[in-house]
Amino acid sequence: MPDSEEPVGSLAEEAARLFAAVVTGGEPASDAASASSHACPHGWCPFCQAADYLQEHPEVVAQVLVAGAELLKVVRDAVEKATGSREEQP
């Protein structure tokens, strides 16, 4: 672990740093934007594989969004039923 006096950032900043480190193979990145321009030379990086797959199959993104919306609706309904806070809707 390097001895750096760099302050710890917010959760989002630290997540971006982690992502950049994973994508670049541990090489320091100047900022999170540099991680998004990375092209995986190995082909085994899970982030790059997922990005490539989603670029080739944009319909998957739509399906995931629909499934996520349905999941949130089910969770909301379950919470409302459990707490008895369901309001009458017109």
C-alpha positions as CSV (number, residue, x, y, z in Angstrom):
1,M,0.0,0.0,0.0
2,P,1.6,3.3,-1.0
3,D,2.3,5.9,1.7
4,S,0.4,8.8,0.3
5,E,-1.0,11.8,2.0
6,E,-3.9,12.0,-0.4
7,P,-7.2,12.6,1.4
8,V,-10.0,10.2,1.2
9,G,-12.8,11.4,-1.1
10,S,-16.5,10.9,-1.2
11,L,-18.0,7.4,-1.9
12,A,-18.4,8.3,-5.6
13,E,-14.9,9.6,-5.9
14,E,-13.4,6.5,-4.3
15,A,-15.6,4.3,-6.4
16,A,-14.3,6.1,-9.5
17,R,-10.7,5.7,-8.3
18,L,-11.3,2.0,-7.7
19,F,-12.9,1.5,-11.1
20,A,-10.0,3.4,-12.8
21,A,-7.4,1.3,-10.9
22,V,-9.2,-2.0,-12.0
23,V,-9.6,-0.9,-15.6
24,T,-6.0,0.4,-16.0
25,G,-4.5,-2.6,-14.2
26,G,-3.4,-0.7,-11.1
27,E,-1.8,2.2,-13.0
28,P,-2.8,5.5,-11.5
29,A,-5.3,7.5,-13.5
30,S,-5.4,11.3,-13.5
31,D,-9.2,11.3,-13.1
32,A,-12.3,9.2,-13.5
33,A,-12.8,10.5,-17.1
34,S,-9.6,8.7,-18.2
35,A,-11.0,5.4,-17.1
36,S,-13.9,5.8,-19.5
37,S,-11.6,6.1,-22.4
38,H,-9.7,2.9,-21.6
39,A,-9.7,0.0,-24.1
40,C,-9.0,-3.3,-22.5
41,P,-6.0,-4.9,-24.3
42,H,-6.6,-8.3,-22.7
43,G,-10.3,-9.0,-23.4
44,W,-10.9,-10.5,-20.0
45,C,-11.6,-7.4,-18.0
46,P,-15.2,-7.8,-16.7
47,F,-15.9,-4.1,-17.0
48,C,-14.8,-4.0,-20.6
49,Q,-16.6,-7.2,-21.5
50,A,-19.9,-5.8,-20.0
51,A,-19.4,-2.5,-21.9
52,D,-18.7,-4.3,-25.1
53,Y,-21.7,-6.6,-24.7
54,L,-24.1,-3.7,-23.9
55,Q,-22.8,-1.7,-26.9
56,E,-23.5,-4.7,-29.2
57,H,-26.9,-5.5,-27.6
58,P,-28.6,-2.2,-26.6
59,E,-32.0,-4.0,-26.3
60,V,-30.6,-5.6,-23.1
61,V,-30.3,-2.2,-21.5
62,A,-34.0,-1.6,-22.2
63,Q,-34.9,-5.0,-20.7
64,V,-32.9,-4.4,-17.6
65,L,-34.5,-1.0,-17.1
66,V,-38.0,-2.5,-17.4
67,A,-37.2,-5.4,-15.1
68,G,-35.7,-2.9,-12.6
69,A,-38.8,-0.7,-12.7
70,E,-41.0,-3.8,-12.1
71,L,-38.8,-4.9,-9.2
72,L,-39.1,-1.5,-7.6
73,K,-42.9,-1.5,-8.0
74,V,-43.1,-4.9,-6.3
75,V,-40.8,-3.8,-3.4
76,R,-42.8,-0.6,-3.0
77,D,-46.1,-2.5,-2.9
78,A,-44.7,-5.0,-0.4
79,V,-43.5,-2.2,1.9
80,E,-46.8,-0.4,1.6
81,K,-48.7,-3.6,2.5
82,A,-46.4,-4.4,5.4
83,T,-46.6,-0.9,6.9
84,G,-50.3,-0.4,6.0
85,S,-49.5,3.0,4.6
86,R,-51.2,2.5,1.2
87,E,-53.1,5.6,0.4
88,E,-56.3,5.5,-1.6
89,Q,-55.6,6.3,-5.2
90,P,-58.3,7.8,-7.4
